[in-house]
Amino acid sequence: MEGLIILLPVALFLGLLGLGAFLWSLRSGQYDDMAGAAERILVDEDEPEE
């Protein structure tokens, strides 16, 4: 029972920390262009564009 006194606030803190990191990544544009990087790897930059 005494372990819950320590583990419950730690779990809540870590959950809020993860939520904050996720919200920060949304605001900073981490998920704006999901298909761009996947398509960019297929383009050969050495070839001149026609």
mmCIF file as Biopython writes it, N, C-alpha, C and O atoms, coordinates in Angstrom:
data_model
#
loop_
_atom_site.group_PDB
_atom_site.id
_atom_site.type_symbol
_atom_site.label_atom_id
_atom_site.label_alt_id
_atom_site.label_comp_id
_atom_site.label_asym_id
_atom_site.label_entity_id
_atom_site.label_seq_id
_atom_site.pdbx_PDB_ins_code
_atom_site.Cartn_x
_atom_site.Cartn_y
_atom_site.Cartn_z
_atom_site.occupancy
_atom_site.B_iso_or_equiv
_atom_site.auth_seq_id
_atom_site.auth_asym_id
_atom_site.pdbx_PDB_model_num
ATOM 1   N N  . MET A ? 1  ? 0.826  -1.196 0.000   1.0 0.0 1  A 1 
ATOM 2   C CA . MET A ? 1  ? 0.000  0.000  0.000   1.0 0.0 1  A 1 
ATOM 3   C C  . MET A ? 1  ? 0.866  1.254  0.000   1.0 0.0 1  A 1 
ATOM 4   O O  . MET A ? 1  ? 0.514  2.266  -0.605  1.0 0.0 1  A 1 
ATOM 5   N N  . GLU A ? 2  ? 2.007  1.171  0.690   1.0 0.0 2  A 1 
ATOM 6   C CA . GLU A ? 2  ? 2.873  2.344  0.741   1.0 0.0 2  A 1 
ATOM 7   C C  . GLU A ? 2  ? 3.511  2.615  -0.619  1.0 0.0 2  A 1 
ATOM 8   O O  . GLU A ? 2  ? 3.875  3.750  -0.924  1.0 0.0 2  A 1 
ATOM 9   N N  . GLY A ? 3  ? 3.645  1.577  -1.425  1.0 0.0 3  A 1 
ATOM 10  C CA . GLY A ? 3  ? 4.208  1.759  -2.760  1.0 0.0 3  A 1 
ATOM 11  C C  . GLY A ? 3  ? 3.327  2.598  -3.662  1.0 0.0 3  A 1 
ATOM 12  O O  . GLY A ? 3  ? 3.820  3.306  -4.540  1.0 0.0 3  A 1 
ATOM 13  N N  . LEU A ? 4  ? 2.000  2.516  -3.441  1.0 0.0 4  A 1 
ATOM 14  C CA . LEU A ? 4  ? 1.077  3.312  -4.253  1.0 0.0 4  A 1 
ATOM 15  C C  . LEU A ? 4  ? 1.255  4.802  -4.017  1.0 0.0 4  A 1 
ATOM 16  O O  . LEU A ? 4  ? 1.005  5.605  -4.915  1.0 0.0 4  A 1 
ATOM 17  N N  . ILE A ? 5  ? 1.678  5.174  -2.835  1.0 0.0 5  A 1 
ATOM 18  C CA . ILE A ? 5  ? 1.876  6.584  -2.523  1.0 0.0 5  A 1 
ATOM 19  C C  . ILE A ? 5  ? 2.981  7.169  -3.406  1.0 0.0 5  A 1 
ATOM 20  O O  . ILE A ? 5  ? 2.938  8.349  -3.754  1.0 0.0 5  A 1 
ATOM 21  N N  . ILE A ? 6  ? 3.946  6.365  -3.759  1.0 0.0 6  A 1 
ATOM 22  C CA . ILE A ? 6  ? 5.043  6.824  -4.609  1.0 0.0 6  A 1 
ATOM 23  C C  . ILE A ? 6  ? 4.728  6.569  -6.084  1.0 0.0 6  A 1 
ATOM 24  O O  . ILE A ? 6  ? 4.970  7.437  -6.923  1.0 0.0 6  A 1 
ATOM 25  N N  . LEU A ? 7  ? 4.194  5.398  -6.408  1.0 0.0 7  A 1 
ATOM 26  C CA . LEU A ? 7  ? 4.004  5.019  -7.795  1.0 0.0 7  A 1 
ATOM 27  C C  . LEU A ? 7  ? 2.893  5.790  -8.498  1.0 0.0 7  A 1 
ATOM 28  O O  . LEU A ? 7  ? 3.006  6.065  -9.692  1.0 0.0 7  A 1 
ATOM 29  N N  . LEU A ? 8  ? 1.849  6.139  -7.807  1.0 0.0 8  A 1 
ATOM 30  C CA . LEU A ? 8  ? 0.741  6.855  -8.430  1.0 0.0 8  A 1 
ATOM 31  C C  . LEU A ? 8  ? 1.164  8.246  -8.914  1.0 0.0 8  A 1 
ATOM 32  O O  . LEU A ? 8  ? 0.905  8.569  -10.073 1.0 0.0 8  A 1 
ATOM 33  N N  . PRO A ? 9  ? 1.791  9.074  -8.100  1.0 0.0 9  A 1 
ATOM 34  C CA . PRO A ? 9  ? 2.249  10.369 -8.628  1.0 0.0 9  A 1 
ATOM 35  C C  . PRO A ? 9  ? 3.302  10.238 -9.728  1.0 0.0 9  A 1 
ATOM 36  O O  . PRO A ? 9  ? 3.323  11.041 -10.660 1.0 0.0 9  A 1 
ATOM 37  N N  . VAL A ? 10 ? 4.171  9.239  -9.628  1.0 0.0 10 A 1 
ATOM 38  C CA . VAL A ? 10 ? 5.180  9.026  -10.670 1.0 0.0 10 A 1 
ATOM 39  C C  . VAL A ? 10 ? 4.502  8.659  -11.988 1.0 0.0 10 A 1 
ATOM 40  O O  . VAL A ? 10 ? 4.880  9.173  -13.041 1.0 0.0 10 A 1 
ATOM 41  N N  . ALA A ? 11 ? 3.513  7.782  -11.942 1.0 0.0 11 A 1 
ATOM 42  C CA . ALA A ? 11 ? 2.797  7.384  -13.146 1.0 0.0 11 A 1 
ATOM 43  C C  . ALA A ? 11 ? 2.038  8.559  -13.752 1.0 0.0 11 A 1 
ATOM 44  O O  . ALA A ? 11 ? 2.031  8.729  -14.972 1.0 0.0 11 A 1 
ATOM 45  N N  . LEU A ? 12 ? 1.404  9.362  -12.919 1.0 0.0 12 A 1 
ATOM 46  C CA . LEU A ? 12 ? 0.698  10.545 -13.419 1.0 0.0 12 A 1 
ATOM 47  C C  . LEU A ? 12 ? 1.666  11.542 -14.041 1.0 0.0 12 A 1 
ATOM 48  O O  . LEU A ? 12 ? 1.370  12.123 -15.085 1.0 0.0 12 A 1 
ATOM 49  N N  . PHE A ? 13 ? 2.808  11.744 -13.417 1.0 0.0 13 A 1 
ATOM 50  C CA . PHE A ? 13 ? 3.808  12.667 -13.953 1.0 0.0 13 A 1 
ATOM 51  C C  . PHE A ? 13 ? 4.323  12.192 -15.306 1.0 0.0 13 A 1 
ATOM 52  O O  . PHE A ? 13 ? 4.434  12.983 -16.243 1.0 0.0 13 A 1 
ATOM 53  N N  . LEU A ? 14 ? 4.636  10.906 -15.411 1.0 0.0 14 A 1 
ATOM 54  C CA . LEU A ? 14 ? 5.135  10.376 -16.680 1.0 0.0 14 A 1 
ATOM 55  C C  . LEU A ? 14 ? 4.070  10.428 -17.775 1.0 0.0 14 A 1 
ATOM 56  O O  . LEU A ? 14 ? 4.389  10.683 -18.937 1.0 0.0 14 A 1 
ATOM 57  N N  . GLY A ? 15 ? 2.827  10.193 -17.420 1.0 0.0 15 A 1 
ATOM 58  C CA . GLY A ? 15 ? 1.740  10.298 -18.393 1.0 0.0 15 A 1 
ATOM 59  C C  . GLY A ? 15 ? 1.572  11.724 -18.894 1.0 0.0 15 A 1 
ATOM 60  O O  . GLY A ? 15 ? 1.393  11.945 -20.092 1.0 0.0 15 A 1 
ATOM 61  N N  . LEU A ? 16 ? 1.628  12.687 -17.991 1.0 0.0 16 A 1 
ATOM 62  C CA . LEU A ? 16 ? 1.526  14.088 -18.392 1.0 0.0 16 A 1 
ATOM 63  C C  . LEU A ? 16 ? 2.747  14.530 -19.195 1.0 0.0 16 A 1 
ATOM 64  O O  . LEU A ? 16 ? 2.628  15.347 -20.109 1.0 0.0 16 A 1 
ATOM 65  N N  . LEU A ? 17 ? 3.899  14.004 -18.864 1.0 0.0 17 A 1 
ATOM 66  C CA . LEU A ? 17 ? 5.105  14.312 -19.619 1.0 0.0 17 A 1 
ATOM 67  C C  . LEU A ? 17 ? 4.993  13.779 -21.052 1.0 0.0 17 A 1 
ATOM 68  O O  . LEU A ? 17 ? 5.361  14.477 -21.997 1.0 0.0 17 A 1 
ATOM 69  N N  . GLY A ? 18 ? 4.498  12.568 -21.220 1.0 0.0 18 A 1 
ATOM 70  C CA . GLY A ? 18 ? 4.292  12.008 -22.552 1.0 0.0 18 A 1 
ATOM 71  C C  . GLY A ? 18 ? 3.248  12.773 -23.346 1.0 0.0 18 A 1 
ATOM 72  O O  . GLY A ? 18 ? 3.419  13.007 -24.543 1.0 0.0 18 A 1 
ATOM 73  N N  . LEU A ? 19 ? 2.166  13.165 -22.682 1.0 0.0 19 A 1 
ATOM 74  C CA . LEU A ? 19 ? 1.138  13.960 -23.344 1.0 0.0 19 A 1 
ATOM 75  C C  . LEU A ? 19 ? 1.698  15.304 -23.775 1.0 0.0 19 A 1 
ATOM 76  O O  . LEU A ? 19 ? 1.404  15.773 -24.874 1.0 0.0 19 A 1 
ATOM 77  N N  . GLY A ? 20 ? 2.494  15.925 -22.932 1.0 0.0 20 A 1 
ATOM 78  C CA . GLY A ? 20 ? 3.113  17.201 -23.278 1.0 0.0 20 A 1 
ATOM 79  C C  . GLY A ? 20 ? 4.062  17.076 -24.457 1.0 0.0 20 A 1 
ATOM 80  O O  . GLY A ? 20 ? 4.096  17.950 -25.323 1.0 0.0 20 A 1 
ATOM 81  N N  . ALA A ? 21 ? 4.829  16.002 -24.499 1.0 0.0 21 A 1 
ATOM 82  C CA . ALA A ? 21 ? 5.742  15.779 -25.628 1.0 0.0 21 A 1 
ATOM 83  C C  . ALA A ? 21 ? 4.965  15.558 -26.920 1.0 0.0 21 A 1 
ATOM 84  O O  . ALA A ? 21 ? 5.372  16.037 -27.978 1.0 0.0 21 A 1 
ATOM 85  N N  . PHE A ? 22 ? 3.862  14.843 -26.842 1.0 0.0 22 A 1 
ATOM 86  C CA . PHE A ? 22 ? 3.037  14.620 -28.027 1.0 0.0 22 A 1 
ATOM 87  C C  . PHE A ? 22 ? 2.419  15.918 -28.526 1.0 0.0 22 A 1 
ATOM 88  O O  . PHE A ? 22 ? 2.425  16.189 -29.727 1.0 0.0 22 A 1 
ATOM 89  N N  . LEU A ? 23 ? 1.886  16.721 -27.611 1.0 0.0 23 A 1 
ATOM 90  C CA . LEU A ? 23 ? 1.292  17.992 -28.014 1.0 0.0 23 A 1 
ATOM 91  C C  . LEU A ? 23 ? 2.350  18.938 -28.584 1.0 0.0 23 A 1 
ATOM 92  O O  . LEU A ? 23 ? 2.076  19.674 -29.532 1.0 0.0 23 A 1 
ATOM 93  N N  . TRP A ? 24 ? 3.554  18.923 -28.012 1.0 0.0 24 A 1 
ATOM 94  C CA . TRP A ? 24 ? 4.629  19.745 -28.547 1.0 0.0 24 A 1 
ATOM 95  C C  . TRP A ? 24 ? 4.979  19.318 -29.967 1.0 0.0 24 A 1 
ATOM 96  O O  . TRP A ? 24 ? 5.212  20.166 -30.829 1.0 0.0 24 A 1 
ATOM 97  N N  . SER A ? 25 ? 5.019  18.010 -30.219 1.0 0.0 25 A 1 
ATOM 98  C CA . SER A ? 25 ? 5.357  17.527 -31.557 1.0 0.0 25 A 1 
ATOM 99  C C  . SER A ? 25 ? 4.266  17.897 -32.563 1.0 0.0 25 A 1 
ATOM 100 O O  . SER A ? 25 ? 4.565  18.151 -33.730 1.0 0.0 25 A 1 
ATOM 101 N N  . LEU A ? 26 ? 3.019  17.930 -32.129 1.0 0.0 26 A 1 
ATOM 102 C CA . LEU A ? 26 ? 1.948  18.364 -33.027 1.0 0.0 26 A 1 
ATOM 103 C C  . LEU A ? 26 ? 2.104  19.831 -33.382 1.0 0.0 26 A 1 
ATOM 104 O O  . LEU A ? 26 ? 1.957  20.205 -34.546 1.0 0.0 26 A 1 
ATOM 105 N N  . ARG A ? 27 ? 2.398  20.666 -32.397 1.0 0.0 27 A 1 
ATOM 106 C CA . ARG A ? 27 ? 2.530  22.110 -32.630 1.0 0.0 27 A 1 
ATOM 107 C C  . ARG A ? 27 ? 3.762  22.454 -33.451 1.0 0.0 27 A 1 
ATOM 108 O O  . ARG A ? 27 ? 3.761  23.453 -34.171 1.0 0.0 27 A 1 
ATOM 109 N N  . SER A ? 28 ? 4.813  21.646 -33.357 1.0 0.0 28 A 1 
ATOM 110 C CA . SER A ? 28 ? 6.044  21.962 -34.089 1.0 0.0 28 A 1 
ATOM 111 C C  . SER A ? 28 ? 6.025  21.412 -35.514 1.0 0.0 28 A 1 
ATOM 112 O O  . SER A ? 28 ? 6.990  21.606 -36.253 1.0 0.0 28 A 1 
ATOM 113 N N  . GLY A ? 29 ? 4.961  20.737 -35.914 1.0 0.0 29 A 1 
ATOM 114 C CA . GLY A ? 29 ? 4.818  20.297 -37.296 1.0 0.0 29 A 1 
ATOM 115 C C  . GLY A ? 29 ? 5.481  18.976 -37.614 1.0 0.0 29 A 1 
ATOM 116 O O  . GLY A ? 29 ? 5.858  18.748 -38.764 1.0 0.0 29 A 1 
ATOM 117 N N  . GLN A ? 30 ? 5.635  18.105 -36.648 1.0 0.0 30 A 1 
ATOM 118 C CA . GLN A ? 30 ? 6.289  16.824 -36.892 1.0 0.0 30 A 1 
ATOM 119 C C  . GLN A ? 30 ? 5.466  15.920 -37.811 1.0 0.0 30 A 1 
ATOM 120 O O  . GLN A ? 30 ? 6.031  15.062 -38.489 1.0 0.0 30 A 1 
ATOM 121 N N  . TYR A ? 31 ? 4.156  16.094 -37.847 1.0 0.0 31 A 1 
ATOM 122 C CA . TYR A ? 31 ? 3.284  15.195 -38.591 1.0 0.0 31 A 1 
ATOM 123 C C  . TYR A ? 31 ? 2.636  15.881 -39.792 1.0 0.0 31 A 1 
ATOM 124 O O  . TYR A ? 31 ? 1.620  15.396 -40.291 1.0 0.0 31 A 1 
ATOM 125 N N  . ASP A ? 32 ? 3.193  16.992 -40.270 1.0 0.0 32 A 1 
ATOM 126 C CA . ASP A ? 32 ? 2.571  17.736 -41.358 1.0 0.0 32 A 1 
ATOM 127 C C  . ASP A ? 32 ? 2.654  17.013 -42.695 1.0 0.0 32 A 1 
ATOM 128 O O  . ASP A ? 32 ? 1.655  16.932 -43.410 1.0 0.0 32 A 1 
ATOM 129 N N  . ASP A ? 33 ? 3.821  16.488 -43.049 1.0 0.0 33 A 1 
ATOM 130 C CA . ASP A ? 33 ? 4.017  15.887 -44.361 1.0 0.0 33 A 1 
ATOM 131 C C  . ASP A ? 33 ? 4.454  14.437 -44.198 1.0 0.0 33 A 1 
ATOM 132 O O  . ASP A ? 33 ? 5.644  14.130 -44.271 1.0 0.0 33 A 1 
ATOM 133 N N  . MET A ? 34 ? 3.507  13.560 -43.980 1.0 0.0 34 A 1 
ATOM 134 C CA . MET A ? 34 ? 3.828  12.154 -43.744 1.0 0.0 34 A 1 
ATOM 135 C C  . MET A ? 34 ? 4.264  11.437 -45.029 1.0 0.0 34 A 1 
ATOM 136 O O  . MET A ? 34 ? 5.111  10.545 -44.969 1.0 0.0 34 A 1 
ATOM 137 N N  . ALA A ? 35 ? 3.710  11.802 -46.174 1.0 0.0 35 A 1 
ATOM 138 C CA . ALA A ? 35 ? 4.025  11.113 -47.423 1.0 0.0 35 A 1 
ATOM 139 C C  . ALA A ? 35 ? 5.249  11.716 -48.105 1.0 0.0 35 A 1 
ATOM 140 O O  . ALA A ? 35 ? 5.839  11.066 -48.968 1.0 0.0 35 A 1 
ATOM 141 N N  . GLY A ? 36 ? 5.642  12.913 -47.753 1.0 0.0 36 A 1 
ATOM 142 C CA . GLY A ? 36 ? 6.747  13.584 -48.426 1.0 0.0 36 A 1 
ATOM 143 C C  . GLY A ? 36 ? 8.066  12.852 -48.291 1.0 0.0 36 A 1 
ATOM 144 O O  . GLY A ? 36 ? 8.773  12.678 -49.284 1.0 0.0 36 A 1 
ATOM 145 N N  . ALA A ? 37 ? 8.413  12.422 -47.104 1.0 0.0 37 A 1 
ATOM 146 C CA . ALA A ? 37 ? 9.680  11.719 -46.891 1.0 0.0 37 A 1 
ATOM 147 C C  . ALA A ? 37 ? 9.669  10.361 -47.579 1.0 0.0 37 A 1 
ATOM 148 O O  . ALA A ? 37 ? 10.702 9.914  -48.077 1.0 0.0 37 A 1 
ATOM 149 N N  . ALA A ? 38 ? 8.535  9.709  -47.612 1.0 0.0 38 A 1 
ATOM 150 C CA . ALA A ? 38 ? 8.451  8.400  -48.265 1.0 0.0 38 A 1 
ATOM 151 C C  . ALA A ? 38 ? 8.619  8.532  -49.774 1.0 0.0 38 A 1 
ATOM 152 O O  . ALA A ? 38 ? 9.222  7.665  -50.406 1.0 0.0 38 A 1 
ATOM 153 N N  . GLU A ? 39 ? 8.096  9.599  -50.356 1.0 0.0 39 A 1 
ATOM 154 C CA . GLU A ? 39 ? 8.239  9.802  -51.793 1.0 0.0 39 A 1 
ATOM 155 C C  . GLU A ? 39 ? 9.597  10.396 -52.138 1.0 0.0 39 A 1 
ATOM 156 O O  . GLU A ? 39 ? 10.125 10.128 -53.217 1.0 0.0 39 A 1 
ATOM 157 N N  . ARG A ? 40 ? 10.162 11.182 -51.260 1.0 0.0 40 A 1 
ATOM 158 C CA . ARG A ? 40 ? 11.434 11.837 -51.512 1.0 0.0 40 A 1 
ATOM 159 C C  . ARG A ? 40 ? 12.575 10.833 -51.659 1.0 0.0 40 A 1 
ATOM 160 O O  . ARG A ? 40 ? 13.534 11.091 -52.387 1.0 0.0 40 A 1 
ATOM 161 N N  . ILE A ? 41 ? 12.485 9.703  -50.984 1.0 0.0 41 A 1 
ATOM 162 C CA . ILE A ? 41 ? 13.545 8.707  -51.058 1.0 0.0 41 A 1 
ATOM 163 C C  . ILE A ? 41 ? 13.559 8.019  -52.423 1.0 0.0 41 A 1 
ATOM 164 O O  . ILE A ? 41 ? 14.582 7.454  -52.810 1.0 0.0 41 A 1 
ATOM 165 N N  . LEU A ? 42 ? 12.453 8.054  -53.156 1.0 0.0 42 A 1 
ATOM 166 C CA . LEU A ? 42 ? 12.372 7.408  -54.459 1.0 0.0 42 A 1 
ATOM 167 C C  . LEU A ? 42 ? 12.922 8.277  -55.583 1.0 0.0 42 A 1 
ATOM 168 O O  . LEU A ? 42 ? 13.195 7.769  -56.671 1.0 0.0 42 A 1 
ATOM 169 N N  . VAL A ? 43 ? 13.091 9.574  -55.345 1.0 0.0 43 A 1 
ATOM 170 C CA . VAL A ? 43 ? 13.552 10.502 -56.376 1.0 0.0 43 A 1 
ATOM 171 C C  . VAL A ? 43 ? 15.073 10.496 -56.394 1.0 0.0 43 A 1 
ATOM 172 O O  . VAL A ? 43 ? 15.722 10.659 -55.361 1.0 0.0 43 A 1 
ATOM 173 N N  . ASP A ? 44 ? 15.629 10.307 -57.585 1.0 0.0 44 A 1 
ATOM 174 C CA . ASP A ? 44 ? 17.085 10.326 -57.741 1.0 0.0 44 A 1 
ATOM 175 C C  . ASP A ? 44 ? 17.510 11.761 -58.015 1.0 0.0 44 A 1 
ATOM 176 O O  . ASP A ? 44 ? 17.142 12.333 -59.041 1.0 0.0 44 A 1 
ATOM 177 N N  . GLU A ? 45 ? 18.283 12.345 -57.105 1.0 0.0 45 A 1 
ATOM 178 C CA . GLU A ? 45 ? 18.679 13.736 -57.231 1.0 0.0 45 A 1 
ATOM 179 C C  . GLU A ? 45 ? 19.796 13.947 -58.254 1.0 0.0 45 A 1 
ATOM 180 O O  . GLU A ? 45 ? 20.038 15.080 -58.670 1.0 0.0 45 A 1 
ATOM 181 N N  . ASP A ? 46 ? 20.480 12.875 -58.667 1.0 0.0 46 A 1 
ATOM 182 C CA . ASP A ? 46 ? 21.566 13.004 -59.618 1.0 0.0 46 A 1 
ATOM 183 C C  . ASP A ? 46 ? 21.074 13.228 -61.044 1.0 0.0 46 A 1 
ATOM 184 O O  . ASP A ? 46 ? 21.782 13.820 -61.859 1.0 0.0 46 A 1 
ATOM 185 N N  . GLU A ? 47 ? 19.872 12.762 -61.349 1.0 0.0 47 A 1 
ATOM 186 C CA . GLU A ? 47 ? 19.325 12.923 -62.696 1.0 0.0 47 A 1 
ATOM 187 C C  . GLU A ? 47 ? 18.764 14.323 -62.869 1.0 0.0 47 A 1 
ATOM 188 O O  . GLU A ? 47 ? 18.072 14.822 -61.982 1.0 0.0 47 A 1 
ATOM 189 N N  . PRO A ? 48 ? 19.050 14.972 -63.999 1.0 0.0 48 A 1 
ATOM 190 C CA . PRO A ? 48 ? 18.432 16.291 -64.257 1.0 0.0 48 A 1 
ATOM 191 C C  . PRO A ? 48 ? 16.954 16.131 -64.553 1.0 0.0 48 A 1 
ATOM 192 O O  . PRO A ? 48 ? 16.543 15.173 -65.207 1.0 0.0 48 A 1 
ATOM 193 N N  . GLU A ? 49 ? 16.165 17.065 -64.075 1.0 0.0 49 A 1 
ATOM 194 C CA . GLU A ? 49 ? 14.719 17.012 -64.322 1.0 0.0 49 A 1 
ATOM 195 C C  . GLU A ? 49 ? 14.434 17.466 -65.743 1.0 0.0 49 A 1 
ATOM 196 O O  . GLU A ? 49 ? 15.064 18.397 -66.243 1.0 0.0 49 A 1 
ATOM 197 N N  . GLU A ? 50 ? 13.493 16.812 -66.384 1.0 0.0 50 A 1 
ATOM 198 C CA . GLU A ? 50 ? 13.157 17.165 -67.762 1.0 0.0 50 A 1 
ATOM 199 C C  . GLU A ? 50 ? 11.904 17.981 -67.797 1.0 0.0 50 A 1 
ATOM 200 O O  . GLU A ? 50 ? 11.456 18.377 -68.873 1.0 0.0 50 A 1 
#
